[in-house]
Amino acid sequence: MNKPIRIALTKGRLEKDTVALLEKLGFDCTAVHEKGRKLILPVPDANMEVVLAKANDVITYVEHGVCDMGVVGKDTIMEMKGKFFELVDLGFGKCRFALATKKGYDFYRGYGVKTIATKYPNVARSFFEKKGMDTEIIKIEGSVELAPLLSLADGIVDIVETGTTLKENGLEVIEDVAPVSARLIVNTVSLKMRHAEIERLITLIEENI
Ligand code: PRP
């Protein structure tokens, strides 16, 4: 038998939906459910191995070919770019990138350079570049909503899912930047070398989403 197809899954928010999808395909994910602190789990009947990683690392492992495939949010793909094929929109993990400010703040008023806090500096930069607007981008590692509240930034570019975090902190969306959902990505060499197996899997996934 061929060595198992390795699929890197994003830990956390996307993990549950991805495992549910694999189970819908008929694969036995018992080892993933009973993982404890283990990071590489077999899906024996599918000749597959699941690797649990942080979103950015999913892309790194797939790009380097140590994982054949990965499931990762479009947000991370837009931020990191990289050399791989993005083949399927899996339809879950739906949210959006948005520009948000303190409620009632007139963001576009005046000509001064606006300061934007974000976990996604590349996404924010390209959004404002397209508008031809000069901005100062400040990279924040988490809870970006704090930045306008502490007057570090005029606005944030961040993921909005339910909108609760913005609402509870007196912020509001003033513009959508891009829709986001989970994507299936594939290493470029794996797609050539293991074409039949990967294509079979993709067809199965497409029939089940
Ligand atoms: C994300 C995002 C927002 C929040 C949006 O943060 O950065 O803060 O979720 O979700 P909502 O619209 O449903 O309230 P995450 O929970 O990943 O934590 P972090 O900010 O610490 O990275």
Residues whose N, C-alpha, C, O or C-beta is under 5 A from the ligand:
A	BS01	PRP	E141 G142 S143 V144 D158 I159 V160 E161 T162 G163 T164 T165 L166
